[in-house]
């Protein structure tokens, strides 16, 4: 089954938990009519990229919301920082209103401004985000947390953000798990001791990193696996668990993104998490 796309309008009242159920089941929730206006000053941020070019995104992190990767005058950088702070608040309010079961349980992480066209250059296969993949962070182990992402297309000229989404996580895992190398607790402790990773990499983190790489490296799978093209129009906001939904970014520029972490235990149905799906496929708890 391909990840479903669920459209949610601003006047929805999800008190029955249906949106949480859809999200945890591998859906992408699309909100076509949520308001996030730009001031006259802020419109410059969708007229040209305000990025230093050293990284593909501009972002803020932490309580201090330090801005990284931006270009422009000091006034423009501060205005962009405030825009990202406002988007972080917008994302939190979206969760409180439409996913109330997660209110107070999510932790908001980085917030990014993505002004560049999706990179179609001949990158290394590992860095090529046009290939179907699930999100995993090499230096930042997740363990018993989920990766929830909230995106918004802010393109001013009508250009959609183009994605493709793949088959359900469990079906993909059955194909690739037998090919993955085994987990070494000793290696995980060594990586953490050398500060290559921010904390000890769990077996789940190990498997997800290798799934990320195996998916991207397998060109036959990329071409023939069940998948569907999706368009996110300007003004649309979409939300998904990017560790569960296979996705590839195929086109578009000018986007805002918020990353958040949710403990598996805080899910309505923890058994739908990739952590529990992988354990079920292996027939044992993960280490």
PEWOBEL-V947061 format. One record per residue. N is the residue number from 1. D_FIRST is the distance of its C-alpha to the first C-alpha in Angstrom with 1 decimal. Layout:
# PEWOBEL-V947061
n;d_first
N;D_FIRST
N;D_FIRST
This chain:
# PEWOBEL-V947061
n;d_first
1;0.0
2;3.8
3;6.5
4;8.3
5;12.0
6;14.5
7;18.1
8;20.9
9;24.5
10;27.6
11;29.0
12;26.0
13;27.2
14;24.4
15;26.7
16;24.3
17;22.0
18;19.0
19;18.5
20;18.7
21;16.2
22;13.6
23;14.7
24;14.6
25;11.1
26;9.9
27;10.9
28;13.5
29;16.5
30;18.7
31;22.3
32;24.1
33;27.6
34;28.7
35;32.1
36;33.0
37;36.2
38;38.1
39;41.8
40;44.0
41;44.6
42;40.9
43;40.0
44;41.4
45;38.3
46;36.2
47;39.0
48;39.1
49;37.6
50;39.6
51;38.5
52;40.7
53;38.4
54;38.5
55;34.9
56;32.0
57;32.0
58;34.7
59;34.2
60;35.9
61;35.6
62;37.4
63;39.6
64;42.0
65;39.3
66;40.9
67;39.8
68;38.9
69;38.6
70;40.1
71;42.8
72;45.4
73;48.5
74;48.7
75;48.4
76;45.2
77;43.7
78;44.5
79;43.1
80;39.8
81;39.8
82;40.4
83;37.5
84;35.1
85;36.7
86;36.1
87;32.4
88;32.1
89;33.8
90;31.6
91;28.4
92;30.0
93;30.9
94;27.4
95;26.2
96;29.2
97;28.7
98;24.9
99;23.9
100;27.2
101;26.0
102;25.9
103;29.4
104;31.8
105;29.3
106;27.9
107;30.0
108;30.0
109;30.3
110;30.8
111;30.8
112;30.7
113;31.9
114;30.1
115;32.4
116;31.6
117;29.5
118;26.4
119;28.0
120;27.5
121;30.3
122;30.1
123;29.5
124;29.0
125;25.4
126;25.3
127;26.3
128;24.2
129;21.7
130;20.4
131;18.5
132;15.0
133;16.0
134;16.0
135;19.3
136;22.0
137;25.8
138;28.1
139;31.3
140;30.0
141;28.4
142;26.1
143;26.4
144;25.4
145;24.3
146;21.2
147;21.1
148;20.7
149;21.4
150;22.9
151;23.3
152;25.5
153;26.2
154;30.1
155;30.7
156;33.9
157;33.6
158;30.4
159;28.3
160;24.6
161;22.7
162;20.0
163;16.9
164;13.8
165;10.6
166;8.3
167;5.3
168;5.6
169;9.3
170;9.8
171;8.3
172;10.3
173;13.2
174;13.6
175;14.3
176;16.6
177;18.4
178;20.9
179;22.1
180;23.0
181;26.7
182;28.0
183;29.0
184;32.7
185;34.1
186;37.3
187;35.7
188;33.9
189;37.4
190;39.0
191;36.6
192;37.3
193;41.0
194;41.2
195;39.4
196;36.7
197;34.3
198;35.1
199;34.6
200;33.6
201;30.3
202;28.4
203;26.4
204;23.3
205;24.6
206;25.4
207;22.0
208;20.3
209;22.9
210;22.4
211;18.6
212;19.3
213;21.8
214;20.1
215;17.1
216;19.6
217;21.9
218;19.7
219;20.1
220;18.5
221;15.2
222;15.7
223;16.4
224;14.0
225;10.7
226;7.6
227;8.9
228;10.5
229;14.1
230;15.3
231;18.9
232;20.7
233;24.1
234;27.4
235;28.0
236;24.4
237;23.4
238;19.9
239;19.0
240;16.3
241;16.3
242;16.5
243;16.6
244;13.1
245;11.4
246;11.7
247;13.9
248;16.7
249;19.7
250;20.8
251;23.8
252;26.0
253;28.9
254;30.3
255;27.9
256;28.5
257;26.4
258;26.8
259;25.6
260;25.8
261;25.5
262;24.6
263;25.6
264;22.9
265;25.5
266;25.4
267;21.8
268;21.5
269;19.2
270;20.0
271;17.8
272;14.7
273;16.5
274;15.9
275;19.4
276;18.7
277;15.4
278;17.5
279;20.4
280;18.5
281;17.3
282;20.9
283;22.5
284;24.9
285;25.5
286;25.3
287;28.7
